[in-house]
Amino acid sequence: MSQPELVLYHFPGACSQVAVCALELAGLEYRLELVNLAVGEQTTPGYLAVNPLGKVPLLLIDGDGLSENAAILTYVSELRPDAGLFPARSDPRMRAEAIGGMSFCGGTLHPIVRGLANPGRLTNGDGAPVREKSNELANKSFKQAEIRLANCGWWLGEWSIVDVYLNWAFGVARNAGFDSTPFPLLDSLHERLAEQSAFVRMMEIEAASRSTLANQR
Ligand SMILES: N[C@@H](CCC(=O)N[C@@H](CS)C(=O)NCC(=O)O)C(=O)O
C-alpha cells in the first residue's frame, strides 16, 4: 500500500521514542531526523522553521508537520489500523479509553516528570519546591497507573502503544531519582514490553541515535 513520505524528528530518551515505536510497529517507511535537545538544537532557527514549538516529536507528512505525540500515534494507527497500536476491539468506550491513556501520559504525566527531571524549566525561581511538588503529584498519578495495571494487566486490558508511553514517563521519573519501589508493575513494565519486537527495535534505534549524537561532538 502506498504511504505518505514520513520524517520523524526525534531525540533519544525523549517522548518521541513512543512515536518511533509506533512507526516501527506499523511497519511504515520513515526517515529519522535527530534533534539534539542536549545542545539546544530545538531552539535554532533551522528547527524552529520545522516546528515553531521547538519540541519533538514532530512528524512531517509529505512535508507538512504534525506535532503532539497523541496526534502522531493516532495518525499512524489510522494509516495502519491492523498494526495493533491499539486493541482490535474498537467500540466507542475502547476508543475513548485509548485517547484517555494518551492524554494521561502526555497531559498529566509529562509535565510532572518534567518537574522531577528538569524543575528549572517550570519556574523562574528555585527548582527545589517544584521538584518536591512534582514528586507528590508523581506518587498520586503513578499510583493510579499501578492500580490500573494490577486490575487490567495493560492500560487498555491488552498491550497497546499507551503502555510504551507510560513506560517512557515512568522511566524519566525513575532516572530523575523518583522512588520506584511502591510501583513494581510500572517498574518492570519495560521487561514486559521487551517481548514486543517493535519495542526492541525502538530501543536499538535509541542506542544507535545516542551513538550518532555522541560521534557528532
Ligand atoms: N505535548 C508534547 C510535548 C512534547 C515535548 O515536550 N517534548 C520534549 C521532549 S520529551 C521536548 O521537545 N523538549 C524540548 C524543549 O522543551 O525545549 C507532545 O506530547 O508531543
The ligand as an SDF file (V2000), in Angstrom:
LIG
                    3D

 20 19  0  0  0  0  0  0  0  0999 V2000
    2.8760   17.8070   24.3550 N   0  0  0  0  0  0  0  0  0  0  0  0
    4.0090   17.4380   23.5450 C   0  0  0  0  0  0  0  0  0  0  0  0
    5.2490   17.5020   24.4090 C   0  0  0  0  0  0  0  0  0  0  0  0
    6.4940   17.4310   23.5840 C   0  0  0  0  0  0  0  0  0  0  0  0
    7.7190   17.7290   24.4530 C   0  0  0  0  0  0  0  0  0  0  0  0
    7.6600   18.4650   25.4610 O   0  0  0  0  0  0  0  0  0  0  0  0
    8.8550   17.1730   24.0510 N   0  0  0  0  0  0  0  0  0  0  0  0
   10.0810   17.4080   24.7570 C   0  0  0  0  0  0  0  0  0  0  0  0
   10.9410   16.1390   24.7710 C   0  0  0  0  0  0  0  0  0  0  0  0
   10.2410   14.8770   25.7920 S   0  0  0  0  0  0  0  0  0  0  0  0
   10.8640   18.4810   24.0430 C   0  0  0  0  0  0  0  0  0  0  0  0
   10.9070   18.5150   22.8390 O   0  0  0  0  0  0  0  0  0  0  0  0
   11.5090   19.3460   24.8090 N   0  0  0  0  0  0  0  0  0  0  0  0
   12.3490   20.3640   24.2750 C   0  0  0  0  0  0  0  0  0  0  0  0
   12.0900   21.6880   24.8960 C   0  0  0  0  0  0  0  0  0  0  0  0
   11.0290   21.8470   25.5370 O   0  0  0  0  0  0  0  0  0  0  0  0
   12.9200   22.5540   24.7360 O   0  0  0  0  0  0  0  0  0  0  0  0
    3.7880   16.0430   22.9690 C   0  0  0  0  0  0  0  0  0  0  0  0
    3.0560   15.2680   23.5830 O   0  0  0  0  0  0  0  0  0  0  0  0
    4.3210   15.7250   21.9050 O   0  0  0  0  0  0  0  0  0  0  0  0
  1  2  1  0
  2  3  1  0
  2 18  1  0
  3  4  1  0
  4  5  1  0
  5  6  2  0
  5  7  1  0
  7  8  1  0
  8  9  1  0
  8 11  1  0
  9 10  1  0
 11 12  2  0
 11 13  1  0
 13 14  1  0
 14 15  1  0
 15 16  2  0
 15 17  1  0
 18 19  2  0
 18 20  1  0
M  END
$$$$
